Amino acid sequence: MELYIHIPFCRRKCRYCSFTSFTGQEAYFQRYVDLIVQEARIRRNEISGPLSSVYIGGGTPSLLPPELLSRLIAGLRDVLTLDAVTEFTAEANPGTVAPEWLDTAASLGINRLSFGMQAYQENLLNLLGRIHRFRDVSSSVSLARRSGIRNISLDLIFGIPTQNMDDWRQTVDAALSLSPFHLSAYGLIPEEGTPLTRDLSEGKLSLPDPDEEREMYTFVKKRTCEAGFRQYEISSFALDGYECKHNIGYWTQVPYLGLGVSAASMTCVSFGTDGMSCLRSVNPCTIRAYEDLIAKGSFPAGSEHISPPEARFETMMLGLRMNRGVSEIDFYTRHRLSLDQCYGKKLREMEKRGLVLHENGFWKLTSRGFDIQNSILVDLMES
């Protein structure tokens, strides 16, 4: 079982971001921290088995003052058992961390930090609406290590309007110069309702050519490999032993509890004669609605039953994101049906076309398959 905590506060909203986050809410921080602890108390019976990982995301968790970060973690430890947690991640904005916050985080057991570097060039950071510069990233990483947190991940974005290959090479090399243990490289996806998408629709900006974007992706795979990283998921690269356990949990359908505004949960996992089914829920996306829900104690909110056939497809959709692919043994254990029974015919057809490989009991995408992953999943959905 895994735990996710959403901190929906930012100093400034990024121009490409569609996640639930709010600015100018500093006066509400303490109340919100107390609400999360209250939600944990209400929902602790949904936790099955020991918690193996905790991830504090946002928003910008590093905006919480050290005393409120302490209040949050202490409150959760009073309600939940975190003794088995081996990976405790917090997201942080390079423009917001200070030595006191990092020292507090380390003292509370946070042992992994994910910094949103995104780009090296100031013009691209401005276009994205980021509040930091590369010097802030470098300083934040140094301060984190000084506090004792060595497991550092950096997030990068490619396919940004006006970005070219030289920009991307410089960004990747600058990130690697900081000696992180993990890199995530995401292709920019314009999200409806964001200022960046509005500028694209009005013709003020345009995305890079798809071939150039593919070249950027190919470059980051090659360059990280040269630096000793191993790609373990479509967007994720890590030194051996530093893969993100929390995210691997999502991709392998480990149950998780999400606390906070707009946080999602997958709980009540059961294994009947038809295989795995589960309950998924999402918290309200406004603070007022979230507070009302806690006052009523009526969790989970907006719950959705995931049937065995839906769970089988999600195993394929999530598992094919990873380089190792989908295990035939794990598939049968979850679903009481063999992978061959469910998807064998389609997979063998794709194998002939060079889109998937069948090796050592795993089905995995080839490089060509990763390029057209969405169409492969649509094909499997129709099985």
C-alpha positions as CSV (number, residue, x, y, z in Angstrom):
1,M,0.0,0.0,0.0
2,E,1.2,3.5,-0.8
3,L,0.3,7.0,0.5
4,Y,0.0,10.2,-1.6
5,I,-0.5,13.6,-0.1
6,H,-1.5,16.6,-2.2
7,I,-0.4,20.1,-1.3
8,P,-2.4,22.4,-3.6
9,F,-0.5,25.6,-3.1
10,C,1.8,27.5,-5.4
11,R,3.6,30.9,-5.3
12,R,2.6,31.3,-9.0
13,K,0.7,29.0,-11.3
14,C,2.8,27.7,-14.2
15,R,1.4,28.5,-17.7
16,Y,1.2,24.8,-18.7
17,C,-0.1,23.3,-15.5
18,S,-3.6,21.8,-15.2
19,F,-3.1,20.2,-11.7
20,T,-5.3,21.5,-8.9
21,S,-3.3,24.3,-7.2
22,F,-4.1,27.7,-5.8
23,T,-2.1,30.9,-5.2
24,G,-2.3,33.4,-2.4
25,Q,-3.6,31.0,0.2
26,E,-0.9,31.2,2.8
27,A,-3.3,32.1,5.6
28,Y,-5.0,28.7,5.0
29,F,-1.9,26.5,5.2
30,Q,-2.3,25.4,8.8
31,R,-6.0,24.7,8.4
32,Y,-5.3,22.6,5.3
33,V,-2.6,20.6,7.1
34,D,-5.0,19.8,9.9
35,L,-7.7,18.7,7.4
36,I,-5.3,16.2,5.8
37,V,-4.5,14.7,9.2
38,Q,-8.3,14.6,9.9
39,E,-8.9,12.8,6.5
40,A,-6.2,10.3,7.4
41,R,-7.9,9.6,10.7
42,I,-11.3,9.1,8.9
43,R,-9.8,6.8,6.2
44,R,-7.2,4.8,8.0
45,N,-9.3,1.7,7.8
46,E,-9.0,1.8,4.0
47,I,-5.3,0.9,4.4
48,S,-4.6,-2.7,3.8
49,G,-1.1,-3.9,4.8
50,P,1.9,-1.8,5.6
51,L,2.6,1.5,3.8
52,S,5.8,1.1,1.7
53,S,6.1,4.6,0.2
54,V,4.9,8.1,0.8
55,Y,4.8,10.9,-1.8
56,I,4.0,14.5,-1.1
57,G,3.1,16.2,-4.4
58,G,1.5,19.3,-5.6
59,G,1.3,22.1,-6.1
60,T,4.5,23.1,-4.3
61,P,4.9,21.2,-1.0
62,S,8.1,23.1,-0.3
63,L,5.9,26.2,0.2
64,L,4.8,24.8,3.6
65,P,6.9,26.4,6.3
66,P,9.1,24.0,8.2
67,E,6.8,24.1,11.3
68,L,3.8,23.1,9.2
69,L,5.7,20.3,7.4
70,S,6.5,19.0,10.9
71,R,2.9,19.4,12.0
72,L,1.8,17.4,8.9
73,I,4.2,14.5,9.3
74,A,3.8,14.3,13.1
75,G,0.0,14.3,12.6
76,L,0.2,11.5,10.1
77,R,2.5,9.4,12.2
78,D,0.0,9.7,15.1
79,V,-2.7,8.2,12.8
80,L,-0.9,5.9,10.4
81,T,2.0,3.5,10.7
82,L,4.9,4.6,8.6
83,D,7.5,2.3,10.1
84,A,7.8,0.2,6.9
85,V,8.2,3.2,4.5
86,T,11.5,2.9,2.6
87,E,11.0,5.7,0.1
88,F,9.6,9.1,1.3
89,T,9.5,11.7,-1.5
90,A,8.6,15.3,-1.5
91,E,8.3,17.5,-4.6
92,A,10.1,20.9,-4.3
93,N,10.3,24.0,-6.4
94,P,13.9,25.1,-6.8
95,G,12.8,28.7,-6.2
96,T,11.3,27.9,-2.8
97,V,13.6,25.7,-0.8
98,A,15.8,27.0,2.1
99,P,18.3,25.2,4.4
100,E,15.8,25.2,7.3
101,W,13.1,23.5,5.2
102,L,15.5,20.9,3.9
103,D,16.9,20.1,7.4
104,T,13.4,19.7,8.7
105,A,12.4,17.5,5.8
106,A,15.5,15.2,6.4
107,S,14.8,15.1,10.2
108,L,11.2,14.0,9.4
109,G,12.3,11.0,7.3
110,I,12.0,12.5,3.9
111,N,14.8,10.8,1.9
112,R,14.0,11.6,-1.7
113,L,13.4,15.0,-3.4
114,S,11.9,15.7,-6.8
115,F,12.9,19.1,-8.2
116,G,11.0,20.6,-11.2
117,M,14.0,21.9,-13.2
118,Q,12.1,21.6,-16.5
119,A,14.5,23.6,-18.7
120,Y,18.0,25.3,-18.5
121,Q,17.3,28.4,-20.6
122,E,15.7,31.5,-19.0
123,N,13.5,32.2,-22.0
124,L,12.0,28.8,-21.8
125,L,11.5,29.0,-18.1
126,N,9.7,32.3,-18.6
127,L,7.5,30.9,-21.3
128,L,6.5,28.1,-18.9
129,G,5.8,30.5,-16.1
130,R,8.5,29.0,-13.8
131,I,9.7,31.2,-10.9
132,H,13.3,29.7,-10.8
133,R,16.5,29.8,-12.8
134,F,19.1,27.1,-13.3
135,R,21.2,28.6,-10.6
136,D,18.4,27.9,-8.2
137,V,18.3,24.3,-9.2
138,S,22.0,23.9,-8.6
139,S,21.8,25.7,-5.3
140,S,18.8,23.6,-4.1
141,V,20.5,20.3,-5.0
142,S,23.6,21.3,-3.1
143,L,21.6,22.4,-0.1
144,A,19.6,19.1,-0.2
145,R,22.8,17.1,-0.1
146,R,24.1,19.2,2.7
147,S,21.0,18.3,4.7
148,G,21.6,14.6,4.1
149,I,19.1,14.0,1.3
150,R,21.1,12.4,-1.4
151,N,18.4,10.8,-3.5
152,I,17.6,13.7,-6.0
153,S,15.3,13.5,-9.0
154,L,15.0,16.2,-11.6
155,D,12.0,16.7,-13.9
156,L,12.6,18.0,-17.5
157,I,10.2,19.0,-20.3
158,F,10.8,18.7,-24.0
159,G,8.7,19.8,-26.9
160,I,8.3,23.3,-25.5
161,P,7.3,26.0,-28.0
162,T,10.5,27.7,-29.4
163,Q,12.7,24.9,-27.9
164,N,15.2,23.4,-30.3
165,M,17.6,20.5,-30.2
166,D,20.5,22.6,-29.0
167,D,18.3,23.9,-26.1
168,W,17.4,20.3,-25.2
169,R,21.0,19.0,-25.3
170,Q,22.0,21.9,-23.0
171,T,19.1,21.2,-20.6
172,V,19.9,17.4,-20.3
173,D,23.6,18.0,-19.9
174,A,23.0,20.7,-17.3
175,A,20.8,18.3,-15.3
176,L,23.4,15.5,-15.5
177,S,26.1,17.9,-14.3
178,L,24.3,18.1,-10.9
179,S,24.7,14.3,-10.5
180,P,21.1,13.4,-9.8
181,F,20.1,9.8,-9.1
182,H,16.9,10.0,-11.2
183,L,15.7,12.0,-14.2
184,S,12.1,12.3,-15.6
185,A,11.8,13.6,-19.2
186,Y,8.2,14.5,-20.2
187,G,7.0,15.6,-23.6
188,L,4.9,18.7,-23.2
189,I,1.2,18.0,-23.5
190,P,-0.9,21.2,-23.9
191,E,-3.8,20.9,-21.4
192,E,-7.2,22.5,-22.0
193,G,-7.8,25.7,-20.1
194,T,-4.2,26.6,-19.5
195,P,-2.6,29.9,-20.7
196,L,-0.1,28.0,-22.8
197,T,-2.8,26.1,-24.7
198,R,-4.6,29.4,-25.2
199,D,-1.5,31.0,-26.8
200,L,-1.1,27.9,-29.0
201,S,-4.8,28.0,-30.2
202,E,-4.4,31.8,-30.9
203,G,-1.3,31.2,-33.0
204,K,1.0,33.2,-30.6
205,L,3.1,30.1,-30.1
206,S,3.6,26.8,-32.0
207,L,5.0,23.4,-30.9
208,P,8.2,22.0,-32.3
209,D,8.0,19.7,-35.3
210,P,7.0,16.2,-34.3
211,D,10.2,14.8,-35.8
212,E,12.3,17.2,-33.8
213,E,10.4,16.2,-30.6
214,R,11.1,12.6,-31.4
215,E,14.7,13.4,-31.8
216,M,14.7,15.1,-28.4
217,Y,13.3,11.9,-26.9
218,T,15.9,9.8,-28.6
219,F,18.7,12.0,-27.4
220,V,17.7,11.9,-23.7
221,K,17.5,8.1,-23.9
222,K,21.0,7.9,-25.4
223,R,22.6,10.6,-23.3
224,T,21.3,9.2,-19.9
225,C,22.5,5.7,-20.9
226,E,26.0,7.2,-21.6
227,A,25.8,8.7,-18.1
228,G,25.1,5.3,-16.4
229,F,21.3,5.7,-16.2
230,R,18.9,2.9,-17.1
231,Q,15.5,3.7,-18.6
232,Y,12.9,1.8,-16.7
233,E,9.8,3.5,-17.9
234,I,8.8,5.6,-20.9
235,S,9.7,8.9,-19.2
236,S,11.9,7.7,-16.4
237,F,15.7,7.1,-16.1
238,A,17.6,6.1,-12.9
239,L,20.9,4.9,-11.6
240,D,20.6,1.3,-10.5
241,G,18.7,1.0,-7.3
242,Y,17.2,4.5,-7.5
243,E,14.0,3.8,-9.6
244,C,11.0,5.6,-8.0
245,K,9.3,2.9,-6.0
246,H,6.2,4.9,-5.5
247,N,5.6,5.3,-9.3
248,I,6.4,1.7,-10.0
249,G,3.7,1.0,-7.5
250,Y,1.2,2.9,-9.6
251,W,2.3,1.1,-12.7
252,T,2.0,-2.3,-11.1
253,Q,-1.4,-1.6,-9.5
254,V,-0.3,-1.5,-5.9
255,P,-3.2,0.0,-3.9
256,Y,-2.8,3.6,-2.8
257,L,-4.5,6.1,-0.5
258,G,-4.6,9.8,-1.6
259,L,-5.1,12.5,0.9
260,G,-6.0,16.1,0.1
261,V,-7.8,18.2,-2.5
262,S,-8.2,16.3,-5.8
263,A,-6.1,13.3,-4.6
264,A,-7.0,10.0,-6.1
265,S,-7.1,6.6,-4.3
266,M,-7.3,3.0,-5.4
267,T,-8.4,0.9,-2.4
268,C,-10.6,-2.1,-1.6
269,V,-8.7,-4.3,-4.0
270,S,-10.2,-7.8,-4.1
271,F,-9.4,-11.0,-6.0
272,G,-12.5,-13.0,-6.8
273,T,-12.9,-15.9,-9.2
274,D,-13.0,-13.4,-12.0
275,G,-9.8,-11.8,-11.0
276,M,-8.8,-8.5,-9.6
277,S,-11.3,-5.7,-9.1
278,C,-10.9,-2.5,-7.1
279,L,-12.5,0.8,-6.0
280,R,-11.1,4.1,-7.3
281,S,-12.1,7.5,-5.8
282,V,-11.1,11.1,-6.3
283,N,-11.4,13.9,-3.7
284,P,-13.1,17.2,-4.5
285,C,-11.0,19.7,-6.5
286,T,-12.0,22.8,-4.4
287,I,-10.9,23.4,-0.8
288,R,-14.4,24.3,0.3
289,A,-15.9,21.1,-1.1
290,Y,-13.0,19.1,0.5
291,E,-13.6,20.7,3.9
292,D,-17.3,19.9,3.6
293,L,-16.6,16.3,2.8
294,I,-14.3,16.0,5.9
295,A,-17.0,17.6,8.1
296,K,-19.4,14.9,6.9
297,G,-16.8,12.1,7.1
298,S,-18.3,10.6,4.0
299,F,-15.3,9.1,2.3
300,P,-14.5,7.8,-0.2
301,A,-15.9,10.5,-2.5
302,G,-16.8,10.0,-6.2
303,S,-16.0,6.3,-6.0
304,E,-15.9,4.1,-9.2
305,H,-15.8,0.3,-9.3
306,I,-13.1,-1.0,-11.6
307,S,-14.4,-4.4,-13.0
308,P,-12.1,-7.3,-13.7
309,P,-12.0,-6.7,-17.5
310,E,-11.1,-3.0,-16.8
311,A,-8.5,-4.0,-14.4
312,R,-7.0,-6.4,-17.0
313,F,-6.7,-3.7,-19.5
314,E,-5.1,-1.3,-16.9
315,T,-2.5,-4.0,-16.2
316,M,-1.5,-3.8,-19.9
317,M,-1.8,0.0,-20.2
318,L,0.3,0.6,-17.1
319,G,2.7,-2.3,-17.5
320,L,3.6,-1.5,-21.1
321,R,4.9,1.9,-19.9
322,M,7.8,0.1,-18.3
323,N,10.8,-1.3,-20.1
324,R,10.4,-4.6,-18.4
325,G,6.8,-4.9,-19.7
326,V,4.0,-7.1,-18.4
327,S,4.8,-10.3,-16.5
328,E,2.8,-13.4,-17.6
329,I,3.0,-14.7,-14.0
330,D,1.9,-11.5,-12.4
331,F,-0.9,-11.1,-14.9
332,Y,-2.3,-14.6,-14.0
333,T,-1.9,-14.0,-10.3
334,R,-3.9,-10.8,-10.5
335,H,-6.6,-11.8,-13.0
336,R,-7.0,-15.6,-12.8
337,L,-6.6,-15.7,-16.5
338,S,-3.5,-16.1,-18.6
339,L,-2.2,-13.1,-20.5
340,D,-2.4,-15.3,-23.6
341,Q,-6.1,-16.0,-23.1
342,C,-6.8,-12.2,-22.9
343,Y,-4.4,-10.6,-25.4
344,G,-2.3,-13.4,-26.9
345,K,-3.7,-13.1,-30.5
346,K,-3.2,-9.3,-30.7
347,L,0.3,-9.5,-29.1
348,R,1.5,-12.1,-31.5
349,E,0.3,-10.0,-34.4
350,M,2.1,-7.0,-33.0
351,E,5.2,-9.1,-32.5
352,K,5.3,-9.9,-36.2
353,R,5.1,-6.2,-36.9
354,G,8.1,-5.5,-34.6
355,L,6.1,-3.6,-32.0
356,V,6.4,-5.9,-29.1
357,L,8.8,-8.5,-27.8
358,H,8.2,-11.7,-25.8
359,E,11.1,-12.5,-23.6
360,N,11.6,-14.5,-20.4
361,G,7.9,-14.5,-19.6
362,F,7.4,-10.8,-20.2
363,W,5.6,-8.9,-23.1
364,K,7.3,-5.5,-23.7
365,L,7.2,-2.7,-26.3
366,T,10.1,-2.3,-28.7
367,S,11.5,1.1,-29.5
368,R,9.2,1.3,-32.4
369,G,6.3,0.2,-30.2
370,F,7.0,3.0,-27.7
371,D,6.7,5.5,-30.6
372,I,3.1,4.4,-31.2
373,Q,2.1,3.3,-27.7
374,N,-1.3,5.0,-27.8
375,S,-2.4,3.1,-31.0
376,I,-1.2,-0.2,-29.5
377,L,-3.3,0.4,-26.4
378,V,-6.3,1.3,-28.5
379,D,-5.8,-2.0,-30.4
380,L,-5.6,-4.0,-27.1
381,M,-8.6,-2.3,-25.7
382,E,-10.7,-3.8,-28.5
383,S,-9.5,-7.4,-27.6
